[in-house]
Amino acid sequence: MTQPEVKIRQSADDDMVRITEIYGRSVTEDSASFEFEPPGVPEMMRRRSVLLDAGYPYLVAEVDGRVEGYAYAGAFHSRPGYRSTVENTVYVSPDLQRGGVGRALMKRLIEECTARGYRQMMAVIGGTDRVASISFHKALGFSDAGHFKSVGYKHGKWLDTVQLQLALGPGDTIPPDKVPG
């Protein structure tokens, strides 16, 4: 099977209807998000604005001119000591999962976060049964960073979270204020 041609670009307001559709399906059908009700377009636009206003990247993947996935980085935690660490989020339309769209998005997200001076990227994956997501992140160089048992409840069952971590740029080899650029 031929990999689709994927165009990665910065997200735009016009993308939010499609992003909301992709995320909404995930909220209702799986455990990638611990939300119960899919948010609407206005809420998704608000969330995106918060991230962009804080200087984080928010990307989309287009295949044949249609948004088929999105990825962004945001604060891992709000305390200032965590300012060099981001948490990633990536969602891909179900019919194009495992087809290179997510990989293209994440590679670009990693590049952008590194260029912006972030030093660590965390992935928080909802459910140990999300083997494809865990394997996907590990294939991109993420390593195990933690496993929290039964911290969420959704779809009638208790869910663990798996945390994975990727060093960006020089990682923790030098203080953040010594990074050139």
C-alpha positions in Angstrom: 0.0 0.0 0.0 1.3 3.4 -0.9 1.8 6.0 1.8 -0.3 9.1 1.3 1.4 12.4 0.6 1.1 14.3 3.8 1.4 18.1 4.1 2.2 19.4 7.6 1.4 23.0 8.3 0.4 25.4 11.1 -3.2 25.1 12.0 -5.7 27.8 11.1 -9.2 28.8 12.4 -10.8 27.1 9.3 -9.3 23.7 10.4 -11.2 23.7 13.7 -14.4 22.0 12.5 -12.4 19.1 11.2 -10.1 18.9 14.2 -13.3 18.9 16.4 -14.6 16.0 14.4 -11.4 13.9 14.7 -11.2 14.6 18.5 -14.9 14.0 19.1 -14.7 10.5 17.6 -11.8 9.7 19.9 -13.6 11.1 23.0 -16.7 8.9 22.3 -15.0 5.7 21.0 -11.7 5.2 22.8 -9.7 6.1 25.9 -7.1 8.4 24.3 -8.8 11.3 26.1 -10.4 11.0 29.5 -13.1 13.5 28.5 -16.7 12.0 28.4 -18.4 14.6 26.1 -16.8 15.9 23.0 -16.3 19.6 23.1 -17.8 21.8 20.4 -15.9 24.0 17.9 -16.0 27.1 20.1 -14.3 25.3 23.0 -11.7 23.7 20.7 -11.0 27.1 19.2 -10.6 28.5 22.8 -8.2 25.7 23.7 -6.1 26.2 20.6 -5.9 30.0 21.2 -4.6 29.4 24.7 -1.8 27.2 23.4 -0.9 29.5 20.5 -1.0 32.6 22.8 1.5 30.8 25.1 3.8 30.1 22.1 3.2 26.4 21.6 3.0 24.8 18.2 -0.3 23.5 16.9 0.0 21.6 13.6 -2.3 19.9 11.1 -1.7 17.2 8.5 -3.4 17.5 5.2 -3.9 14.6 2.8 -5.4 15.4 -0.5 -6.3 18.9 0.8 -8.3 17.6 3.8 -7.2 17.8 7.4 -6.7 14.2 8.6 -4.7 14.8 11.8 -3.4 17.3 14.2 -0.8 17.6 16.9 0.2 20.2 19.4 2.4 20.7 22.4 1.4 22.3 25.6 2.6 22.8 29.2 3.5 19.5 30.9 2.7 21.2 34.3 2.0 24.9 35.1 4.7 25.5 37.7 7.6 27.5 36.3 10.2 24.8 37.0 8.5 22.7 34.3 8.8 25.4 31.6 11.3 23.4 29.5 9.1 20.4 29.3 6.1 20.0 27.0 3.4 17.3 26.7 2.4 16.2 23.2 -1.0 15.5 21.8 -1.6 13.8 18.4 -4.8 12.6 16.8 -5.3 11.1 13.3 -8.5 10.3 11.5 -9.2 6.6 12.0 -9.1 5.6 8.4 -5.5 7.0 8.1 -4.0 5.7 11.3 -0.9 3.6 10.8 -0.3 5.3 7.4 2.4 7.8 8.2 0.2 10.8 9.1 0.9 10.6 12.8 4.6 10.1 12.3 4.9 13.1 10.0 3.0 15.2 12.5 5.1 14.1 15.5 8.4 14.5 13.6 7.5 18.1 12.8 6.2 18.7 16.3 9.5 17.4 17.8 11.5 19.7 15.5 9.4 22.7 16.3 9.6 22.1 20.1 13.3 21.6 19.9 13.8 24.8 17.9 11.7 26.7 20.5 14.1 25.6 23.2 12.1 22.9 24.9 14.2 20.2 26.5 11.8 17.3 27.2 8.6 16.0 25.6 6.2 13.9 27.6 3.5 11.6 26.2 0.7 10.7 28.5 -1.2 7.7 27.0 -4.6 6.8 28.4 -4.8 3.0 28.8 -2.2 0.3 28.7 -4.3 -1.3 26.0 -3.3 1.5 23.6 -0.4 -0.6 22.4 -0.3 1.1 19.0 0.1 4.5 20.5 2.8 3.3 22.9 4.7 1.6 20.1 4.3 4.6 17.9 5.9 6.9 20.5 8.7 4.4 21.2 9.5 4.1 17.5 10.1 7.9 17.6 12.6 7.5 20.4 10.4 8.0 23.5 11.2 5.8 26.5 9.2 4.6 29.5 8.9 7.3 32.2 6.0 6.0 34.4 2.9 4.0 34.7 0.0 5.1 36.9 -2.6 2.4 37.7 -6.3 3.0 37.6 -6.1 6.8 37.6 -9.1 7.3 35.2 -12.5 5.7 34.7 -14.2 5.6 31.3 -16.3 3.3 29.3 -17.1 1.2 32.4 -13.5 0.4 33.3 -10.6 1.7 35.3 -7.7 3.0 33.1 -4.0 3.3 33.6 -1.9 6.0 32.0 1.5 5.3 30.5 4.0 8.1 30.5 6.8 8.2 27.9 9.6 10.8 27.6 11.8 12.1 24.8 14.8 14.4 25.3 14.8 17.3 22.9 18.0 18.9 21.7 20.6 18.7 24.4 18.0 17.4 26.9 19.3 17.7 30.4 23.0 17.9 29.6 23.2 21.7 30.1 20.9 24.2 31.9 18.1 25.6 29.8 19.5 29.1 29.9 22.7 27.9 28.3 21.1 26.6 25.2 22.3 28.5 22.1 19.7 30.4 20.1 
